[in-house]
Amino acid sequence: MADLTRYWFPAKRFGWGWGPPTTWQGWVVMLAFAACELGLGLRFLPSRVPTFAIGSLVLTALLIAVCLVKGEPPAWRWGERDR
């Protein structure tokens, strides 16, 4: 059975936010995000920049929402101290 508590996006070691995905589901989300951004660019640039910008903001908001739900809770981190 799959581990349902495993984070798709781990917290960064330094700073605030998430690092690269650690599961295949996280990689699928990132590839879908990149494909949608590329599709927006091919469809709306260079003639309809405002439409591209709004679409990009929506896609980014969706990516952040997925990271909030399936990622480690974000917090400012200073790295692990050597013991």
OpenMM code with the backbone's topology and positions (N, CA, C; nanometers):
from openmm import Vec3, app, unit

residues = "MET ALA ASP LEU THR ARG TYR TRP PHE PRO ALA LYS ARG PHE GLY TRP GLY TRP GLY PRO PRO THR THR TRP GLN GLY TRP VAL VAL MET LEU ALA PHE ALA ALA CYS GLU LEU GLY LEU GLY LEU ARG PHE LEU PRO SER ARG VAL PRO THR PHE ALA ILE GLY SER LEU VAL LEU THR ALA LEU LEU ILE ALA VAL CYS LEU VAL LYS GLY GLU PRO PRO ALA TRP ARG TRP GLY GLU ARG ASP ARG".split()
positions = [
    Vec3(0.0836, -0.1192, 0.0000),
    Vec3(0.0000, 0.0000, 0.0000),
    Vec3(0.0872, 0.1242, 0.0000),
    Vec3(0.0479, 0.2243, -0.0736),
    Vec3(0.1260, 0.3470, -0.0846),
    Vec3(0.1189, 0.4286, 0.0442),
    Vec3(0.2266, 0.4997, 0.0707),
    Vec3(0.2321, 0.5863, 0.1882),
    Vec3(0.1566, 0.7159, 0.1574),
    Vec3(0.0383, 0.7317, 0.2121),
    Vec3(-0.0455, 0.8476, 0.1819),
    Vec3(-0.0002, 0.9750, 0.2517),
    Vec3(0.0909, 0.9633, 0.3479),
    Vec3(0.1373, 1.0823, 0.4197),
    Vec3(0.2666, 1.1381, 0.3617),
    Vec3(0.3219, 1.0736, 0.2603),
    Vec3(0.4471, 1.1201, 0.2006),
    Vec3(0.4239, 1.2492, 0.1225),
    Vec3(0.5122, 1.3450, 0.1450),
    Vec3(0.5012, 1.4737, 0.0764),
    Vec3(0.5510, 1.4626, -0.0672),
    Vec3(0.4792, 1.5263, -0.1586),
    Vec3(0.5229, 1.5315, -0.2971),
    Vec3(0.6333, 1.6343, -0.3137),
    Vec3(0.6248, 1.7424, -0.2348),
    Vec3(0.7200, 1.8524, -0.2436),
    Vec3(0.7794, 1.8774, -0.1058),
    Vec3(0.9071, 1.8422, -0.0842),
    Vec3(0.9678, 1.8646, 0.0470),
    Vec3(1.0025, 2.0117, 0.0653),
    Vec3(1.0159, 2.0527, 0.1897),
    Vec3(1.0578, 2.1897, 0.2186),
    Vec3(1.2036, 2.2074, 0.1781),
    Vec3(1.2375, 2.3283, 0.1390),
    Vec3(1.3770, 2.3587, 0.1093),
    Vec3(1.4585, 2.3544, 0.2375),
    Vec3(1.5839, 2.3216, 0.2262),
    Vec3(1.6696, 2.3162, 0.3444),
    Vec3(1.7032, 2.4565, 0.3936),
    Vec3(1.7245, 2.5493, 0.3011),
    Vec3(1.7530, 2.6881, 0.3345),
    Vec3(1.6473, 2.7766, 0.2703),
    Vec3(1.5951, 2.8719, 0.3442),
    Vec3(1.4975, 2.9647, 0.2891),
    Vec3(1.3546, 2.9189, 0.3120),
    Vec3(1.2623, 2.9756, 0.2325),
    Vec3(1.1200, 2.9484, 0.2461),
    Vec3(1.0703, 2.8851, 0.1172),
    Vec3(0.9869, 2.7849, 0.1286),
    Vec3(0.9261, 2.7261, 0.0095),
    Vec3(0.9563, 2.5790, -0.0045),
    Vec3(0.9413, 2.5294, -0.1265),
    Vec3(0.9541, 2.3871, -0.1539),
    Vec3(1.0676, 2.3626, -0.2509),
    Vec3(1.1256, 2.2445, -0.2378),
    Vec3(1.2299, 2.2013, -0.3292),
    Vec3(1.1712, 2.1196, -0.4432),
    Vec3(1.2578, 2.0546, -0.5194),
    Vec3(1.2099, 1.9706, -0.6298),
    Vec3(1.1244, 1.8554, -0.5780),
    Vec3(1.0331, 1.8057, -0.6602),
    Vec3(0.9469, 1.6946, -0.6184),
    Vec3(1.0286, 1.5702, -0.5833),
    Vec3(0.9728, 1.4891, -0.4926),
    Vec3(1.0392, 1.3645, -0.4541),
    Vec3(0.9560, 1.2415, -0.4900),
    Vec3(0.8401, 1.2615, -0.5485),
    Vec3(0.7558, 1.1494, -0.5893),
    Vec3(0.7189, 1.1656, -0.7365),
    Vec3(0.6729, 1.0571, -0.7962),
    Vec3(0.6332, 1.0660, -0.9365),
    Vec3(0.5126, 1.1578, -0.9539),
    Vec3(0.4245, 1.1627, -0.8530),
    Vec3(0.3078, 1.2499, -0.8626),
    Vec3(0.3504, 1.3975, -0.8687),
    Vec3(0.4496, 1.4316, -0.7890),
    Vec3(0.5013, 1.5685, -0.7914),
    Vec3(0.5622, 1.6032, -0.9257),
    Vec3(0.6347, 1.5084, -0.9841),
    Vec3(0.6935, 1.5325, -1.1153),
    Vec3(0.5861, 1.5475, -1.2228),
    Vec3(0.4776, 1.4716, -1.2119),
    Vec3(0.3669, 1.4858, -1.3075),
    Vec3(0.3072, 1.6259, -1.2967),
    Vec3(0.2893, 1.6744, -1.1744),
    Vec3(0.2360, 1.8098, -1.1539),
    Vec3(0.3292, 1.9126, -1.2178),
    Vec3(0.4602, 1.8989, -1.1950),
    Vec3(0.5551, 1.9954, -1.2514),
    Vec3(0.5580, 1.9898, -1.4041),
    Vec3(0.5538, 1.8698, -1.4610),
    Vec3(0.5526, 1.8577, -1.6069),
    Vec3(0.4237, 1.9139, -1.6665),
    Vec3(0.3109, 1.8907, -1.6000),
    Vec3(0.1835, 1.9464, -1.6478),
    Vec3(0.1872, 2.0989, -1.6418),
    Vec3(0.2439, 2.1532, -1.5336),
    Vec3(0.2570, 2.2991, -1.5212),
    Vec3(0.3422, 2.3543, -1.6357),
    Vec3(0.4566, 2.2919, -1.6611),
    Vec3(0.5453, 2.3382, -1.7680),
    Vec3(0.4779, 2.3265, -1.9049),
    Vec3(0.4055, 2.2179, -1.9281),
    Vec3(0.3374, 2.1997, -2.0565),
    Vec3(0.2279, 2.3045, -2.0762),
    Vec3(0.1542, 2.3340, -1.9698),
    Vec3(0.0489, 2.4360, -1.9798),
    Vec3(0.1077, 2.5742, -2.0028),
    Vec3(0.2189, 2.6052, -1.9365),
    Vec3(0.2856, 2.7343, -1.9596),
    Vec3(0.3349, 2.7445, -2.1033),
    Vec3(0.3936, 2.6366, -2.1540),
    Vec3(0.4397, 2.6356, -2.2918),
    Vec3(0.3217, 2.6529, -2.3877),
    Vec3(0.2126, 2.5837, -2.3605),
    Vec3(0.0933, 2.5981, -2.4440),
    Vec3(0.0382, 2.7402, -2.4436),
    Vec3(0.0374, 2.8021, -2.3258),
    Vec3(-0.0066, 2.9417, -2.3175),
    Vec3(0.0833, 3.0321, -2.4009),
    Vec3(0.2133, 3.0093, -2.3891),
    Vec3(0.3075, 3.0919, -2.4644),
    Vec3(0.2919, 3.0762, -2.6138),
    Vec3(0.2765, 2.9535, -2.6580),
    Vec3(0.2609, 2.9296, -2.8015),
    Vec3(0.1293, 2.9852, -2.8544),
    Vec3(0.0276, 2.9831, -2.7718),
    Vec3(-0.1054, 3.0281, -2.8159),
    Vec3(-0.1214, 3.1794, -2.8119),
    Vec3(-0.0692, 3.2430, -2.7062),
    Vec3(-0.1020, 3.3839, -2.6839),
    Vec3(0.0133, 3.4817, -2.7040),
    Vec3(0.1366, 3.4355, -2.7101),
    Vec3(0.2474, 3.5295, -2.7306),
    Vec3(0.2819, 3.5343, -2.8776),
    Vec3(0.3250, 3.6446, -2.9320),
    Vec3(0.3500, 3.7733, -2.8689),
    Vec3(0.2331, 3.8706, -2.8776),
    Vec3(0.1240, 3.8317, -2.9404),
    Vec3(0.0164, 3.9282, -2.9683),
    Vec3(-0.0758, 3.9550, -2.8503),
    Vec3(-0.0945, 3.8586, -2.7599),
    Vec3(-0.1920, 3.8772, -2.6510),
    Vec3(-0.1242, 3.8582, -2.5151),
    Vec3(-0.0350, 3.9501, -2.4853),
    Vec3(0.0444, 3.9423, -2.3624),
    Vec3(-0.0431, 3.9456, -2.2367),
    Vec3(-0.1435, 4.0327, -2.2268),
    Vec3(-0.2254, 4.0321, -2.1046),
    Vec3(-0.2957, 3.8983, -2.0794),
    Vec3(-0.3431, 3.8347, -2.1847),
    Vec3(-0.4082, 3.7043, -2.1698),
    Vec3(-0.3077, 3.6006, -2.1211),
    Vec3(-0.1872, 3.6047, -2.1762),
    Vec3(-0.0821, 3.5137, -2.1313),
    Vec3(-0.0490, 3.5379, -1.9842),
    Vec3(-0.0370, 3.6648, -1.9445),
    Vec3(-0.0023, 3.6977, -1.8060),
    Vec3(-0.1095, 3.6484, -1.7085),
    Vec3(-0.2361, 3.6677, -1.7421),
    Vec3(-0.3449, 3.6220, -1.6554),
    Vec3(-0.3459, 3.4693, -1.6468),
    Vec3(-0.3287, 3.4024, -1.7601),
    Vec3(-0.3218, 3.2566, -1.7604),
    Vec3(-0.2048, 3.2055, -1.6777),
    Vec3(-0.0912, 3.2724, -1.6880),
    Vec3(0.0263, 3.2343, -1.6101),
    Vec3(0.0019, 3.2515, -1.4610),
    Vec3(-0.0631, 3.3599, -1.4233),
    Vec3(-0.0949, 3.3821, -1.2814),
    Vec3(-0.1887, 3.2739, -1.2285),
    Vec3(-0.2869, 3.2356, -1.3075),
    Vec3(-0.3807, 3.1305, -1.2666),
    Vec3(-0.3075, 2.9974, -1.2506),
    Vec3(-0.2232, 2.9627, -1.3483),
    Vec3(-0.1481, 2.8371, -1.3385),
    Vec3(-0.0540, 2.8366, -1.2183),
    Vec3(0.0105, 2.9485, -1.1921),
    Vec3(0.1005, 2.9575, -1.0773),
    Vec3(0.0234, 2.9444, -0.9465),
    Vec3(-0.0932, 3.0073, -0.9387),
    Vec3(-0.1766, 2.9949, -0.8185),
    Vec3(-0.2186, 2.8492, -0.7970),
    Vec3(-0.2516, 2.7790, -0.9044),
    Vec3(-0.2875, 2.6372, -0.8935),
    Vec3(-0.1687, 2.5540, -0.8463),
    Vec3(-0.0490, 2.5825, -0.8983),
    Vec3(0.0697, 2.5100, -0.8558),
    Vec3(0.0979, 2.5339, -0.7075),
    Vec3(0.0862, 2.6576, -0.6629),
    Vec3(0.1074, 2.6882, -0.5209),
    Vec3(0.0035, 2.6165, -0.4351),
    Vec3(-0.1209, 2.6116, -0.4813),
    Vec3(-0.2255, 2.5416, -0.4061),
    Vec3(-0.1923, 2.3931, -0.3920),
    Vec3(-0.1450, 2.3308, -0.4993),
    Vec3(-0.1069, 2.1894, -0.4925),
    Vec3(0.0099, 2.1720, -0.3957),
    Vec3(0.1079, 2.2614, -0.4014),
    Vec3(0.2224, 2.2525, -0.3099),
    Vec3(0.1792, 2.2705, -0.1648),
    Vec3(0.0839, 2.3572, -0.1393),
    Vec3(0.0346, 2.3757, -0.0024),
    Vec3(-0.0357, 2.2508, 0.0489),
    Vec3(-0.1103, 2.1844, -0.0387),
    Vec3(-0.1856, 2.0655, 0.0020),
    Vec3(-0.0958, 1.9426, 0.0100),
    Vec3(-0.0087, 1.9227, -0.0877),
    Vec3(0.0691, 1.7990, -0.0976),
    Vec3(0.2162, 1.8165, -0.0595),
    Vec3(0.2536, 1.9350, -0.0162),
    Vec3(0.3923, 1.9585, 0.0219),
    Vec3(0.4088, 1.9733, 0.1716),
    Vec3(0.5342, 1.9695, 0.2135),
    Vec3(0.5663, 1.9916, 0.3540),
    Vec3(0.5259, 2.1343, 0.3908),
    Vec3(0.4793, 2.1581, 0.5127),
    Vec3(0.4391, 2.2941, 0.5497),
    Vec3(0.5550, 2.3928, 0.5314),
    Vec3(0.5305, 2.5037, 0.4613),
    Vec3(0.6390, 2.5983, 0.4370),
    Vec3(0.6713, 2.6775, 0.5641),
    Vec3(0.7994, 2.7006, 0.5836),
    Vec3(0.8481, 2.7815, 0.6944),
    Vec3(0.9895, 2.8247, 0.6599),
    Vec3(1.0351, 2.9301, 0.7246),
    Vec3(1.1708, 2.9752, 0.7009),
    Vec3(1.2660, 2.8771, 0.7667),
    Vec3(1.3625, 2.8280, 0.6905),
    Vec3(1.4577, 2.7302, 0.7427),
    Vec3(1.5996, 2.7804, 0.7221),
    Vec3(1.6840, 2.7519, 0.8196),
    Vec3(1.8239, 2.7944, 0.8161),
    Vec3(1.9180, 2.6781, 0.7906),
    Vec3(1.8653, 2.5633, 0.7575),
    Vec3(1.9473, 2.4457, 0.7350),
    Vec3(1.9666, 2.3682, 0.8639),
    Vec3(2.0224, 2.2523, 0.8500),
    Vec3(2.0466, 2.1694, 0.9672),
    Vec3(2.1816, 2.2054, 1.0269),
    Vec3(2.1847, 2.2144, 1.1575),
    Vec3(2.3125, 2.2441, 1.2243),
    Vec3(2.3942, 2.1166, 1.2342),
    Vec3(2.5258, 2.1328, 1.2155),
    Vec3(2.6155, 2.0177, 1.2303),
    Vec3(2.6210, 1.9771, 1.3767),
    Vec3(2.6224, 1.8472, 1.4017),
    Vec3(2.6270, 1.7988, 1.5396),
    Vec3(2.7637, 1.7477, 1.5729),
] * unit.nanometer
topology = app.Topology()
chain = topology.addChain("A")
for resn in residues:
    res = topology.addResidue(resn, chain)
    for name in ("N", "CA", "C"):
        topology.addAtom(name, app.Element.getBySymbol(name[0]), res)
